[in-house]
Structure formats: structure tokens, C-alpha cells
Amino acid sequence: MGNLDLVTIVVIAANVIISFKGFSDRGFFERYKFNVGGIRRGEKIRIFSSGFLHVDTMHLFFNMFTLYFFAPVVILYLGTVHFLIIYIASLILGNLLSLYFHKDEFHYSAVGASGAVTGILYSAILLQPNMQLGILFIPLPIPAYVFGILYLIYSIYGMKKQLGNIGHDAHFGGAIGGFVATLILYPSLFKTDLLMVGLLAIPIVVLFVMHKTGKL
């Protein structure tokens, strides 16, 4: 983890350049952010463009720092083209899930690469489920698959309770995108690590069951 490939540099650079343009140009920011009203008026570009805008430098840094650590795992296993496919699929699916849950809230707005980055994170966890992750406030490293499951369970809780100014649904949708795209591009995981595939699918199944039963 942590070795920068050219494609990772390009993705980070795109996020930095577009985000800083948004910081200095409010009209640009408003035109390309995720906004339900704008999207439902036909401005579909917002579903994609909002993934390269950020609220502030700390928001940008946190997302890019996470991408820096986990992109190399995905690139190592799947290559640069498939990494980009997973990144873009996660970005779009994250925003589509957010649109689904907020479709009647025309004022709802969001920005950030969190969905795309969460998709890369979940893809890396699927590819290397036993790598150890050191988490803030937890004194000992934990296996990546444990973190992935707990993170998505927390995201479900955050969606249900509407915790903070965080797009939990976009994070969850991004994770689904990373999970599904990785399995499509690397189907041998069904043979080599079926148990882990099943474990990491549990929060996704829980989300759909809760939604189907009206609990979310």
C-alpha cells in the first residue's frame, strides 16, 4: 500500500484541480455539485461531476489520503483500467443510491469522492481481506474484512438516523459498486474466497432487507 501509480496520480490530480476550482468559483461549484432538483431537471452530469468536488481542503485530503493507501492493492490485482472502471462505477452507483433515497428532497445536495473511494476501499478489502488496518481510537490493528463489515453496518445506522453532514448512502452505494465490479472483473474470488465474499455481502443484504421491510 502507498505506492503511487500514474493512474492514481491522475485521479488525485483531477480531484485536486476540480475541487480547488470549486473552492474559488462558487458558480462552478453550484453548477456541478450533486443536487436532486438539478438532476431531476435533466442535469445528469452532476451525478458524475460532484464526485470531483469537495467541501474544503480537509474533506479533499481525507478522501485522497484513503485512495492513496488502497488504490495500489486494486491496481496490483486488477490493473489500471479495471481500477478506473471500479472507481467510476463506485462513484456513479454511490450517487445513484443517494438519489434513490433522496429523490423527493429537491434541495438535497452533496459533493465528494467518498463513494468512489469507498468502492476502492471495499474492492481492496475483497481482494486482501486479511490485511491489517490500524483504525483511529482502536489500539490494535483489525482484519480488513472486519472493518469493511463494521463500516457498512455503521453506514446503515447513519442512514437510518441521518447522522451528521455525511452522505452515508453514497458511501454505501460506492461500496456496493466496488464489491460488484470487483467480482465481475475478478470472478475467481467465488472459487478462492467464497466465504469472504459471503461475509462482505451481509451488510448489503441487510440494507436491502431493511429497505424492503420499511425499516430504512
N, CA, C and O of each residue as an XYZ file, in Angstrom:
864
protein
N       0.839     -1.193      0.000
C       0.000      0.000      0.000
C       0.882      1.254      0.000
O       1.983      1.251      0.550
N       0.383      2.319     -0.622
C       1.063      3.587     -0.536
C       1.989      3.912     -1.695
O       2.577      4.993     -1.685
N       2.162      3.050     -2.700
C       2.991      3.335     -3.860
C       2.117      3.937     -4.949
O       1.122      3.341     -5.359
N       2.496      5.123     -5.413
C       1.652      5.833     -6.362
C       1.884      5.353     -7.790
O       2.994      5.443     -8.315
N       0.844      4.853     -8.399
C       0.832      4.517     -9.810
C       0.404      5.777    -10.567
O      -0.242      6.660    -10.003
N       0.769      5.850    -11.849
C       0.422      7.033    -12.647
C      -1.083      7.296    -12.648
O      -1.508      8.447    -12.549
N      -1.892      6.239    -12.760
C      -3.342      6.441    -12.819
C      -3.865      7.011    -11.501
O      -4.805      7.806    -11.499
N      -3.262      6.608    -10.379
C      -3.662      7.163     -9.081
C      -3.320      8.642     -9.019
O      -4.109      9.446     -8.522
N      -2.139      9.005     -9.525
C      -1.732     10.414     -9.555
C      -2.714     11.229    -10.389
O      -3.087     12.337    -10.003
N      -3.137     10.684    -11.537
C      -4.069     11.386    -12.420
C      -5.413     11.592    -11.721
O      -5.981     12.682    -11.782
N      -5.922     10.558    -11.061
C      -7.205     10.669    -10.358
C      -7.112     11.686     -9.225
O      -8.005     12.517     -9.059
N      -6.036     11.621     -8.448
C      -5.861     12.581     -7.351
C      -5.731     14.000     -7.905
O      -6.319     14.937     -7.365
N      -4.960     14.155     -8.981
C      -4.784     15.482     -9.586
C      -6.113     16.040    -10.078
O      -6.389     17.226     -9.895
N      -6.942     15.199    -10.701
C      -8.250     15.643    -11.184
C      -9.113     16.128    -10.025
O      -9.780     17.157    -10.131
N      -9.098     15.385     -8.918
C      -9.860     15.796     -7.744
C      -9.346     17.119     -7.178
O     -10.136     17.989     -6.813
N      -8.036     17.268     -7.107
C      -7.451     18.497     -6.551
C      -7.777     19.695     -7.430
O      -8.224     20.728     -6.932
N      -7.558     19.565     -8.731
C      -7.777     20.685     -9.658
C      -9.239     21.110     -9.672
O      -9.541     22.299     -9.572
N     -10.149     20.144     -9.795
C     -11.574     20.475     -9.871
C     -12.090     20.988     -8.534
O     -12.909     21.906     -8.495
N     -11.614     20.400     -7.439
C     -12.037     20.869     -6.116
C     -11.590     22.304     -5.869
O     -12.373     23.119     -5.382
N     -10.333     22.624     -6.202
C      -9.846     23.986     -5.983
C     -10.548     24.985     -6.892
O     -10.734     26.143     -6.518
N     -10.936     24.543     -8.082
C     -11.758     25.397     -8.937
C     -13.092     25.691     -8.244
O     -13.587     26.818     -8.282
N     -13.661     24.669     -7.616
C     -14.908     24.857     -6.888
C     -14.750     25.739     -5.663
O     -15.658     26.498     -5.324
N     -13.597     25.646     -4.989
C     -13.345     26.496     -3.819
C     -13.352     27.978     -4.194
O     -13.837     28.818     -3.436
N     -12.811     28.284     -5.368
C     -12.634     29.688     -5.763
C     -13.763     30.217     -6.642
O     -13.885     31.427     -6.832
N     -14.582     29.324     -7.176
C     -15.649     29.726     -8.098
C     -16.968     29.113     -7.624
O     -17.271     27.957     -7.921
N     -17.738     29.896     -6.891
C     -18.981     29.372     -6.311
C     -19.972     28.964     -7.392
O     -20.705     27.990     -7.222
N     -20.002     29.696     -8.497
C     -20.913     29.349     -9.586
C     -20.600     27.980    -10.160
O     -21.506     27.195    -10.438
N     -19.322     27.693    -10.337
C     -18.867     26.388    -10.827
C     -19.285     25.295     -9.849
O     -19.806     24.255    -10.251
N     -19.051     25.542     -8.556
C     -19.403     24.579     -7.515
C     -20.894     24.265     -7.553
O     -21.288     23.100     -7.523
N     -21.721     25.305     -7.617
C     -23.177     25.115     -7.615
C     -23.659     24.410     -8.880
O     -24.629     23.652     -8.841
N     -22.991     24.654     -9.986
C     -23.411     24.081    -11.271
C     -23.138     22.582    -11.345
O     -23.872     21.851    -12.009
N     -22.087     22.121    -10.667
C     -21.670     20.730    -10.833
C     -21.792     19.864     -9.576
O     -21.432     18.687     -9.609
N     -22.285     20.413     -8.484
C     -22.479     19.600     -7.281
C     -23.662     18.656     -7.471
O     -24.495     18.867     -8.353
N     -23.734     17.620     -6.647
C     -24.891     16.721     -6.639
C     -26.058     17.483     -6.029
O     -25.985     17.935     -4.886
N     -27.123     17.621     -6.789
C     -28.325     18.284     -6.300
C     -29.530     17.581     -6.923
O     -29.650     17.492     -8.145
N     -30.412     17.091     -6.071
C     -31.543     16.297     -6.552
C     -32.409     17.091     -7.518
O     -32.804     16.572     -8.562
N     -32.710     18.347     -7.184
C     -33.535     19.168     -8.062
C     -32.915     19.335     -9.431
O     -33.599     19.209    -10.447
N     -31.600     19.625     -9.464
C     -30.898     19.796    -10.730
C     -30.879     18.522    -11.554
O     -31.088     18.553    -12.767
N     -30.629     17.406    -10.894
C     -30.594     16.122    -11.607
C     -31.957     15.782    -12.176
O     -32.064     15.313    -13.309
N     -32.997     16.018    -11.393
C     -34.344     15.704    -11.878
C     -34.817     16.669    -12.964
O     -35.784     16.385    -13.670
N     -34.137     17.808    -13.096
C     -34.412     18.723    -14.216
C     -33.655     18.290    -15.467
O     -33.806     18.903    -16.524
N     -32.839     17.236    -15.359
C     -32.128     16.723    -16.525
C     -30.634     16.952    -16.513
O     -29.954     16.608    -17.480
N     -30.098     17.529    -15.432
C     -28.664     17.812    -15.356
C     -27.918     16.585    -14.822
O     -27.387     16.593    -13.712
N     -27.896     15.548    -15.634
C     -27.334     14.259    -15.206
C     -25.831     14.308    -14.956
O     -25.294     13.464    -14.240
N     -25.145     15.300    -15.546
C     -23.699     15.411    -15.371
C     -23.330     15.543    -13.895
O     -22.223     15.184    -13.493
N     -24.259     16.059    -13.090
C     -23.996     16.246    -11.663
C     -23.703     14.912    -10.961
O     -22.955     14.879     -9.984
N     -24.282     13.827    -11.452
C     -24.065     12.515    -10.840
C     -22.588     12.138    -10.918
O     -22.069     11.455    -10.035
N     -21.923     12.581    -11.966
C     -20.503     12.287    -12.152
C     -19.617     13.417    -11.619
O     -18.670     13.170    -10.872
N     -19.926     14.642    -12.001
C     -19.045     15.772    -11.677
C     -18.927     16.032    -10.190
O     -17.876     16.468     -9.722
N     -19.987     15.774     -9.439
C     -19.961     16.036     -7.995
C     -18.914     15.189     -7.280
O     -18.462     15.543     -6.191
N     -18.529     14.071     -7.894
C     -17.529     13.194     -7.293
C     -16.122     13.758     -7.325
O     -15.208     13.167     -6.751
N     -15.928     14.910     -7.997
C     -14.606     15.535     -8.056
C     -14.574     16.875     -7.326
O     -13.556     17.568     -7.326
N     -15.702     17.234     -6.701
C     -15.779     18.452     -5.895
C     -15.746     18.088     -4.416
O     -16.182     17.004     -4.029
N     -15.227     18.995     -3.590
C     -15.189     18.764     -2.149
C     -15.571     20.031     -1.400
O     -15.484     21.137     -1.933
N     -15.992     19.852     -0.168
C     -16.444     20.984      0.637
C     -15.274     21.883      1.019
O     -15.379     23.108      0.954
N     -14.156     21.270      1.421
C     -12.982     22.033      1.842
C     -11.734     21.164      1.690
O     -11.814     20.017      1.250
N     -10.589     21.721      2.056
C      -9.328     21.009      1.853
C      -9.213     19.761      2.729
O      -8.610     18.773      2.308
N      -9.780     19.786      3.937
C      -9.716     18.610      4.798
C     -10.536     17.460      4.225
O     -10.113     16.306      4.282
N     -11.708     17.770      3.674
C     -12.558     16.776      3.015
C     -11.806     16.154      1.843
O     -11.799     14.936      1.668
N     -11.180     17.002      1.053
C     -10.386     16.552     -0.093
C      -9.213     15.693      0.361
O      -8.977     14.619     -0.191
N      -8.479     16.164      1.365
C      -7.304     15.437      1.838
C      -7.675     14.049      2.354
O      -7.009     13.068      2.023
N      -8.726     13.959      3.158
C      -9.105     12.675      3.743
C      -9.436     11.657      2.655
O      -9.003     10.506      2.727
N     -10.204     12.077      1.646
C     -10.562     11.161      0.561
C      -9.335     10.738     -0.249
O      -9.178      9.562     -0.575
N      -8.481     11.686     -0.568
C      -7.308     11.366     -1.388
C      -6.284     10.548     -0.597
O      -5.595      9.704     -1.170
N      -6.181     10.788      0.696
C      -5.272     10.017      1.543
C      -5.717      8.556      1.599
O      -4.895      7.643      1.525
N      -7.028      8.348      1.730
C      -7.570      6.982      1.737
C      -7.334      6.306      0.388
O      -6.955      5.136      0.334
N      -7.558      7.041     -0.696
C      -7.325      6.499     -2.037
C      -5.852      6.125     -2.218
O      -5.539      5.082     -2.791
N      -4.953      6.976     -1.729
C      -3.514      6.737     -1.827
C      -3.119      5.389     -1.221
O      -2.244      4.704     -1.750
N      -3.754      5.013     -0.126
C      -3.391      3.778      0.556
C      -3.987      2.529     -0.090
O      -3.355      1.472     -0.094
N      -5.199      2.643     -0.634
C      -5.875      1.428     -1.081
C      -5.889      1.233     -2.599
O      -6.125      0.118     -3.063
N      -5.650      2.267     -3.368
C      -5.585      2.114     -4.822
C      -4.519      1.107     -5.250
O      -4.784      0.314     -6.154
N      -3.320      1.095     -4.643
C      -2.292      0.146     -5.080
C      -2.711     -1.315     -4.971
O      -2.292     -2.139     -5.784
N      -3.535     -1.644     -3.973
C      -3.992     -3.032     -3.825
C      -4.838     -3.433     -5.028
O      -4.648     -4.507     -5.597
N      -5.772     -2.566     -5.413
C      -6.664     -2.855     -6.539
C      -5.872     -2.914     -7.839
O      -6.097     -3.795     -8.669
N      -4.942     -1.973     -8.015
C      -4.131     -1.956     -9.233
C      -3.250     -3.190     -9.324
O      -3.072     -3.746    -10.408
N      -2.698     -3.621     -8.202
C      -1.843     -4.810     -8.176
C      -2.584     -6.037     -8.683
O      -2.037     -6.815     -9.464
N      -3.821     -6.215     -8.245
C      -4.596     -7.400     -8.612
C      -5.281     -7.269     -9.974
O      -5.361     -8.240    -10.727
N      -5.773     -6.076    -10.285
C      -6.667     -5.929    -11.442
C      -6.129     -5.049    -12.562
O      -6.657     -5.084    -13.674
N      -5.091     -4.262    -12.296
C      -4.558     -3.384    -13.330
C      -5.222     -2.017    -13.339
O      -6.236     -1.799    -12.676
N      -4.636     -1.096    -14.101
C      -5.080      0.297    -14.076
C      -6.454      0.507    -14.713
O      -7.261      1.286    -14.206
N      -6.720     -0.180    -15.816
C      -8.012      0.004    -16.493
C      -9.159     -0.452    -15.606
O     -10.164      0.248    -15.480
N      -9.017     -1.614    -14.995
C     -10.064     -2.120    -14.120
C     -10.186     -1.283    -12.844
O     -11.276     -1.142    -12.289
N      -9.068     -0.735    -12.387
C      -9.124      0.195    -11.252
C     -10.016      1.383    -11.600
O     -10.871      1.772    -10.805
N      -9.819      1.958    -12.785
C     -10.632      3.102    -13.206
C     -12.102      2.722    -13.357
O     -12.989      3.499    -13.006
N     -12.354      1.531    -13.877
C     -13.735      1.063    -14.014
C     -14.403      0.991    -12.642
O     -15.536      1.443    -12.470
N     -13.693      0.420    -11.668
C     -14.250      0.297    -10.312
C     -14.448      1.677     -9.690
O     -15.464      1.924     -9.041
N     -13.494      2.566     -9.884
C     -13.590      3.921     -9.322
C     -14.820      4.648     -9.865
O     -15.609      5.210     -9.106
N     -14.966      4.628    -11.178
C     -16.084      5.345    -11.806
C     -17.420      4.676    -11.490
O     -18.410      5.357    -11.220
N     -17.447      3.343    -11.525
C     -18.686      2.625    -11.199
C     -19.115      2.911     -9.771
O     -20.305      3.083     -9.508
N     -18.172      2.964     -8.847
C     -18.480      3.238     -7.449
C     -18.965      4.666     -7.258
O     -19.894      4.918     -6.490
N     -18.334      5.594     -7.959
C     -18.757      6.993     -7.896
C     -20.209      7.130     -8.342
O     -21.024      7.748     -7.656
N     -20.522      6.549     -9.497
C     -21.856      6.682    -10.064
C     -22.895      5.947     -9.229
O     -23.968      6.484     -8.954
N     -22.578      4.714     -8.824
C     -23.552      3.950     -8.044
C     -23.784      4.591     -6.675
O     -24.902      4.575     -6.160
N     -22.733      5.150     -6.093
C     -22.902      5.851     -4.826
C     -23.885      6.998     -4.955
O     -24.762      7.162     -4.107
N     -23.750      7.792     -6.003
C     -24.656      8.917     -6.205
C     -26.051      8.467     -6.627
O     -27.041      9.113     -6.284
N     -26.134      7.368     -7.366
C     -27.455      6.855     -7.740
C     -28.225      6.354     -6.519
O     -29.436      6.556     -6.419
N     -27.519      5.697     -5.588
C     -28.195      5.250     -4.369
C     -28.630      6.453     -3.540
O     -29.711      6.449     -2.952
N     -27.797      7.472     -3.496
C     -28.148      8.697     -2.791
C     -29.374      9.355     -3.434
O     -30.270      9.836     -2.740
N     -29.396      9.367     -4.766
C     -30.538      9.924     -5.484
C     -31.803      9.126     -5.186
O     -32.881      9.699     -5.026
N     -31.672      7.812     -5.111
C     -32.821      6.956     -4.829
C     -33.419      7.265     -3.455
O     -34.638      7.368     -3.313
N     -32.565      7.410     -2.457
C     -33.060      7.646     -1.102
C     -33.533      9.080     -0.878
O     -34.299      9.344      0.049
N     -33.077     10.011     -1.726
C     -33.442     11.421     -1.531
C     -34.211     11.985     -2.723
O     -34.245     13.199     -2.920
N     -34.820     11.119     -3.509
C     -35.423     11.544     -4.779
C     -36.503     12.605     -4.627
O     -36.755     13.358     -5.568
N     -37.141     12.682     -3.480
C     -38.199     13.676     -3.276
C     -37.725     14.895     -2.499
O     -38.521     15.781     -2.187
N     -36.428     14.945     -2.184
C     -35.857     16.090     -1.466
C     -35.102     16.956     -2.480
O     -33.888     16.817     -2.636
N     -35.814     17.838     -3.160
C     -35.230     18.589     -4.268
C     -34.077     19.497     -3.828
O     -33.244     19.886     -4.646
N     -34.031     19.831     -2.545
C     -32.962     20.687     -2.044
C     -31.696     19.918     -1.711
O     -30.643     20.524     -1.512
N     -31.777     18.580     -1.647
C     -30.655     17.773     -1.162
C     -29.441     17.921     -2.075
O     -29.538     17.746     -3.290
N     -28.291     18.246     -1.470
C     -27.050     18.432     -2.219
C     -25.907     17.700     -1.529
O     -25.948     17.466     -0.321
N     -24.896     17.342     -2.299
C     -23.727     16.661     -1.743
C     -22.571     16.791     -2.727
O     -22.776     17.016     -3.920
N     -21.357     16.646     -2.211
C     -20.167     16.609     -3.057
C     -19.169     15.638     -2.423
O     -19.290     15.266     -1.255
N     -18.192     15.244     -3.216
C     -17.104     14.444     -2.672
C     -16.864     13.141     -3.399
O     -17.765     12.579     -4.022
N     -15.623     12.667     -3.308
C     -15.222     11.410     -3.929
C     -15.446     10.227     -3.006
O     -14.971      9.127     -3.288
N     -16.163     10.434     -1.906
C     -16.297      9.381     -0.887
C     -16.872      8.087     -1.441
O     -16.399      7.005     -1.094
N     -17.880      8.178     -2.295
C     -18.463      6.967     -2.873
C     -17.452      6.190     -3.689
O     -17.336      4.972     -3.552
N     -16.715      6.900     -4.546
C     -15.694      6.256     -5.375
C     -14.579      5.662     -4.522
O     -14.125      4.545     -4.770
N     -14.141      6.417     -3.514
C     -13.053      5.967     -2.651
C     -13.494      4.780     -1.798
O     -12.724      3.844     -1.582
N     -14.738      4.823     -1.315
C     -15.253      3.690     -0.545
C     -15.329      2.441     -1.416
O     -15.089      1.333     -0.936
N     -15.659      2.614     -2.690
C     -15.681      1.483     -3.616
C     -14.301      0.867     -3.782
O     -14.161     -0.355     -3.812
N     -13.278      1.714     -3.891
C     -11.896      1.218     -3.986
C     -11.488      0.546     -2.683
O     -10.834     -0.497     -2.698
N     -11.866      1.133     -1.566
C     -11.578      0.535     -0.264
C     -12.205     -0.852     -0.140
O     -11.553     -1.804      0.289
N     -13.480     -0.952     -0.521
C     -14.177     -2.241     -0.395
C     -13.626     -3.262     -1.388
O     -13.574     -4.454     -1.087
N     -13.219     -2.804     -2.559
C     -12.580     -3.690     -3.526
C     -11.267     -4.225     -2.967
O     -10.979     -5.416     -3.081
N     -10.470     -3.340     -2.361
C      -9.196     -3.765     -1.779
C      -9.417     -4.764     -0.653
O      -8.666     -5.730     -0.517
N     -10.452     -4.533      0.156
C     -10.773     -5.464      1.240
C     -11.180     -6.822      0.679
O     -10.799     -7.859      1.220
N     -11.944     -6.816     -0.394
C     -12.365     -8.067     -1.025
C     -11.169     -8.830     -1.584
O     -11.129    -10.059     -1.536
N     -10.199     -8.095     -2.111
C      -9.011     -8.712     -2.708
C      -7.988     -9.159     -1.662
O      -7.292    -10.159     -1.842
N      -7.912     -8.406     -0.576
C      -6.973     -8.748      0.507
C      -7.704     -8.642      1.855
O      -7.422     -7.737      2.641
N      -8.629     -9.550      2.120
C      -9.486     -9.418      3.303
C      -8.757     -9.528      4.631
O      -9.257     -9.049      5.649
N      -7.592    -10.145      4.640
C      -6.882    -10.351      5.904
C      -5.784     -9.331      6.166
O      -5.063     -9.450      7.157
N      -5.639     -8.326      5.295
C      -4.657     -7.291      5.599
C      -5.099     -6.568      6.871
O      -6.292     -6.432      7.143
N      -4.129     -6.115      7.631
C      -4.415     -5.486      8.919
C      -4.544     -3.973      8.759
O      -3.694     -3.326      8.148
N      -5.616     -3.425      9.316
C      -5.859     -1.989      9.254
C      -5.800     -1.402     10.652
O      -6.444     -1.897     11.577
N      -5.020     -0.342     10.793
C      -4.987      0.391     12.059
C      -6.022      1.493     12.011
O      -5.956      2.368     11.148
N      -6.970      1.465     12.921
C      -8.079      2.411     12.925
C      -7.937      3.371     14.100
O      -7.568      2.973     15.205
N      -8.236      4.640     13.842
C      -8.191      5.657     14.886
C      -9.046      5.227     16.075
O     -10.153      4.720     15.896
N      -8.543      5.425     17.265
C      -9.219      5.128     18.538
C      -9.259      3.625     18.864
O      -9.709      3.244     19.945
N      -8.791      2.766     17.936
C      -8.707      1.334     18.238
C      -7.223      0.990     18.362
O      -6.487      1.110     17.383
N      -6.765      0.562     19.553
C      -5.325      0.402     19.792
C      -4.644     -0.690     18.977
O      -3.437     -0.618     18.742
N      -5.401     -1.711     18.537
C      -4.801     -2.822     17.800
C      -5.347     -2.884     16.372
O      -6.519     -2.584     16.147
N      -4.504     -3.273     15.400
C      -4.990     -3.448     14.022
C      -6.071     -4.523     13.964
O      -6.054     -5.478     14.741
N      -7.007     -4.356     13.035
C      -8.059     -5.348     12.851
C      -8.040     -5.831     11.406
O      -7.610     -5.092     10.520
N      -8.500     -7.063     11.149
C      -8.548     -7.553      9.762
C      -9.441     -6.661      8.905
O     -10.461     -6.151      9.369
N      -9.043     -6.484      7.660
C      -9.762     -5.577      6.762
C     -11.227     -5.973      6.585
O     -12.097     -5.105      6.513
N     -11.507     -7.273      6.515
C     -12.892     -7.692      6.288
C     -13.783     -7.326      7.477
O     -14.960     -7.013      7.300
N     -13.214     -7.366      8.701
C     -13.977     -6.959      9.890
C     -14.297     -5.472      9.806
O     -15.420     -5.047     10.080
N     -13.289     -4.686      9.423
C     -13.514     -3.249      9.266
C     -14.588     -2.978      8.215
O     -15.472     -2.148      8.429
N     -14.513     -3.683      7.066
C     -15.478     -3.469      5.983
C     -16.901     -3.736      6.423
O     -17.805     -2.955      6.127
N     -17.101     -4.830      7.125
C     -18.449     -5.186      7.602
C     -18.940     -4.154      8.614
O     -20.076     -3.688      8.521
N     -18.094     -3.796      9.577
C     -18.490     -2.832     10.604
C     -18.767     -1.455     10.007
O     -19.683     -0.754     10.434
N     -17.960     -1.078      9.007
C     -18.141      0.225      8.370
C     -19.496      0.320      7.675
O     -20.178      1.340      7.772
N     -19.884     -0.740      6.978
C     -21.165     -0.697      6.276
C     -22.336     -0.782      7.245
O     -23.385     -0.185      7.002
N     -22.170     -1.514      8.335
C     -23.220     -1.546      9.353
C     -23.393     -0.148      9.957
O     -24.514      0.308     10.187
N     -22.269      0.519     10.207
C     -22.343      1.898     10.697
C     -23.017      2.810      9.667
O     -23.782      3.701     10.034
N     -22.733      2.588      8.383
C     -23.343      3.398      7.329
C     -24.858      3.216      7.314
O     -25.599      4.181      7.125
N     -25.320      1.981      7.513
C     -26.761      1.733      7.589
C     -27.363      2.491      8.765
O     -28.415      3.117      8.641
N     -26.679      2.426      9.911
C     -27.139      3.148     11.100
C     -27.166      4.649     10.826
O     -28.111      5.340     11.205
N     -26.117      5.150     10.163
C     -26.057      6.570      9.826
C     -27.169      6.985      8.880
O     -27.712      8.082      9.011
N     -27.520      6.121      7.923
C     -28.627      6.414      7.011
C     -29.956      6.457      7.762
O     -30.793      7.329      7.529
N     -30.126      5.505      8.658
C     -31.388      5.416      9.402
C     -31.567      6.603     10.343
O     -32.662      7.153     10.465
N     -30.474      6.992     11.009
C     -30.543      8.071     11.997
C     -30.188      9.437     11.414
O     -30.278     10.455     12.099
N     -29.779      9.450     10.125
C     -29.365     10.679      9.452
C     -28.277     11.393     10.258
O     -28.389     12.577     10.575
N     -27.231     10.643     10.578
C     -26.153     11.156     11.418
C     -25.260     12.135     10.665
O     -24.754     11.823      9.587
N     -25.075     13.297     11.229
C     -24.097     14.252     10.733
C     -24.345     14.721      9.310
O     -25.331     14.356      8.670
N     -23.427     15.532      8.842
C     -23.500     16.048      7.469
C     -22.675     15.149      6.560
O     -21.743     15.596      5.891
N     -23.043     13.854      6.552
C     -22.279     12.827      5.843
C     -23.205     12.060      4.903
O     -24.317     11.693      5.283
N     -22.747     11.821      3.685
C     -23.556     11.071      2.718
C     -23.378      9.575      2.908
O     -22.723      8.913      2.103
N     -23.967      9.040      3.985
C     -23.817      7.614      4.277
C     -24.323      6.745      3.118
O     -23.746      5.699      2.819
N     -25.400      7.186      2.475
C     -25.948      6.390      1.370
C     -24.993      6.354      0.184
O     -24.877      5.327     -0.485
N     -24.305      7.469     -0.084
C     -23.320      7.485     -1.168
C     -22.141      6.571     -0.841
O     -21.611      5.890     -1.719
N     -21.735      6.562      0.434
C     -20.664      5.659      0.852
C     -21.081      4.205      0.635
O     -20.316      3.391      0.118
N     -22.302      3.905      1.042
C     -22.787      2.532      0.930
C     -22.927      2.129     -0.540
O     -22.543      1.026     -0.928
N     -23.479      3.029     -1.348
C     -23.618      2.738     -2.774
C     -22.268      2.542     -3.435
O     -22.117      1.693     -4.315
N     -21.275      3.333     -3.010
C     -19.923      3.164     -3.537
C     -19.349      1.814     -3.172
O     -18.695      1.169     -3.991
N     -19.592      1.382     -1.936
C     -19.112      0.063     -1.500
C     -19.757     -1.048     -2.317
O     -19.091     -2.015     -2.687
N     -21.050     -0.915     -2.601
C     -21.735     -1.907     -3.438
C     -21.097     -1.927     -4.829
O     -20.859     -2.992     -5.398
N     -20.822     -0.729     -5.369
C     -20.191     -0.645     -6.684
C     -18.841     -1.334     -6.699
O     -18.534     -2.085     -7.625
N     -18.021     -1.082     -5.665
C     -16.712     -1.718     -5.588
C     -16.812     -3.223     -5.436
O     -16.038     -3.969     -6.036
N     -17.760     -3.663     -4.638
C     -17.972     -5.091     -4.386
C     -18.408     -5.811     -5.666
O     -17.811     -6.816     -6.052
N     -19.435     -5.300     -6.309
C     -19.983     -5.956     -7.502
C     -19.002     -5.892     -8.668
O     -18.778     -6.895     -9.346
N     -18.415     -4.716     -8.906
C     -17.488     -4.565    -10.034
C     -16.265     -5.466     -9.873
O     -15.783     -6.041    -10.848
N     -15.767     -5.587     -8.647
C     -14.605     -6.444     -8.404
C     -14.929     -7.900     -8.686
O     -14.121     -8.619     -9.274
N     -16.108     -8.335     -8.269
C     -16.497     -9.729     -8.514
C     -16.715    -10.000    -10.004
O     -16.438    -11.099    -10.484
N     -17.204     -9.013    -10.722
C     -17.386     -9.172    -12.173
C     -16.020     -9.255    -12.869
O     -15.818    -10.067    -13.771
N     -15.102     -8.410    -12.437
C     -13.782     -8.342    -13.081
C     -12.822     -9.419    -12.585
O     -11.842     -9.737    -13.259
N     -13.101     -9.982    -11.404
C     -12.208    -10.980    -10.805
C     -13.056    -12.129    -10.244
O     -13.039    -12.385     -9.040
N     -13.795    -12.817    -11.117
C     -14.769    -13.821    -10.659
C     -14.148    -15.029     -9.965
O     -14.861    -15.796     -9.318
N     -12.836    -15.212    -10.088
C     -12.197    -16.346     -9.418
C     -12.328    -16.260     -7.900
O     -12.117    -17.253     -7.204
N     -12.676    -15.079     -7.381
C     -12.896    -14.932     -5.943
C     -14.019    -15.836     -5.450
O     -14.026    -16.251     -4.291
N     -14.973    -16.139     -6.335
C     -16.065    -17.041     -5.953
C     -15.529    -18.444     -5.654
O     -16.122    -19.189     -4.874
N     -14.403    -18.795     -6.283
C     -13.807    -20.110     -6.053
C     -12.782    -20.086     -4.934
O     -12.723    -21.005     -4.117
N     -11.968    -19.024     -4.898
C     -10.856    -18.989     -3.943
C     -11.237    -18.441     -2.575
O     -10.592    -18.770     -1.579
N     -12.277    -17.608     -2.509
C     -12.602    -16.949     -1.241
C     -14.102    -16.743     -1.092
O     -14.550    -15.648     -0.751
N     -14.869    -17.780     -1.345
C     -16.330    -17.671     -1.321
C     -16.849    -17.257      0.058
O     -17.791    -16.471      0.152
N     -16.246    -17.774      1.116
C     -16.693    -17.421      2.463
C     -16.567    -15.921      2.693
O     -17.476    -15.298      3.240
N     -15.445    -15.339      2.280
C     -15.237    -13.912      2.484
C     -16.185    -13.089      1.624
O     -16.677    -12.048      2.059
N     -16.441    -13.554      0.405
C     -17.426    -12.880     -0.445
C     -18.775    -12.842      0.260
O     -19.446    -11.811      0.276
N     -19.166    -13.967      0.840
C     -20.438    -14.047      1.552
C     -20.478    -13.145      2.770
O     -21.483    -12.480      3.016
N     -19.389    -13.116      3.539
C     -19.339    -12.275      4.741
C     -19.448    -10.791      4.386
O     -20.167    -10.037      5.040
N     -18.727    -10.387      3.342
C     -18.744     -8.978      2.953
C     -20.065     -8.577      2.299
O     -20.381     -7.391      2.203
N     -20.833     -9.569      1.850
C     -22.143     -9.277      1.254
C     -23.223     -9.085      2.315
O     -24.287     -8.543      2.017
N     -22.966     -9.520      3.547
C     -24.001     -9.477      4.590
C     -24.588     -8.080      4.800
O     -25.811     -7.940      4.796
N     -23.760     -7.034      4.985
C     -24.360     -5.704      5.184
C     -25.192     -5.232      3.993
O     -26.182     -4.521      4.167
N     -24.788     -5.629      2.778
C     -25.534     -5.241      1.579
C     -26.909     -5.895      1.587
O     -27.913     -5.252      1.279
N     -26.949     -7.177      1.941
C     -28.234     -7.884      2.050
C     -29.095     -7.251      3.140
O     -30.300     -7.072      2.964
N     -28.468     -6.914      4.269
C     -29.206     -6.286      5.381
C     -29.838     -4.976      4.938
O     -30.989     -4.695      5.273
N     -29.087     -4.168      4.180
C     -29.629     -2.899      3.692
C     -30.889     -3.109      2.869
O     -31.894     -2.434      3.090
N     -30.843     -4.036      1.925
C     -31.991     -4.246      1.043
C     -33.174     -4.855      1.794
O     -34.324     -4.534      1.497
N     -32.901     -5.731      2.765
C     -33.975     -6.300      3.574
C     -34.640     -5.203      4.415
O     -35.866     -5.144      4.507
N     -33.834     -4.346      5.021
C     -34.379     -3.252      5.830
C     -35.198     -2.302      4.985
O     -36.253     -1.831      5.411
N     -34.713     -2.021      3.789
C     -35.460     -1.126      2.898
C     -36.767     -1.776      2.444
O     -37.812     -1.126      2.400
N     -36.696     -3.040      2.115
C     -37.875     -3.777      1.632
C     -38.945     -3.854      2.709
O     -40.136     -3.798      2.403
N     -38.536     -3.981      3.961
C     -39.479     -4.118      5.066
C     -39.882     -2.774      5.683
O     -40.604     -2.720      6.679
N     -39.397     -1.696      5.065
C     -39.789     -0.366      5.533
C     -39.057      0.098      6.766
O     -39.511      1.040      7.416
N     -37.938     -0.522      7.121
C     -37.193     -0.134      8.312
C     -36.074      0.861      7.990
O     -35.308      1.253      8.870
N     -35.993      1.256      6.742
C     -34.972      2.212      6.336
C     -35.561      3.156      5.295
O     -34.868      4.050      4.810
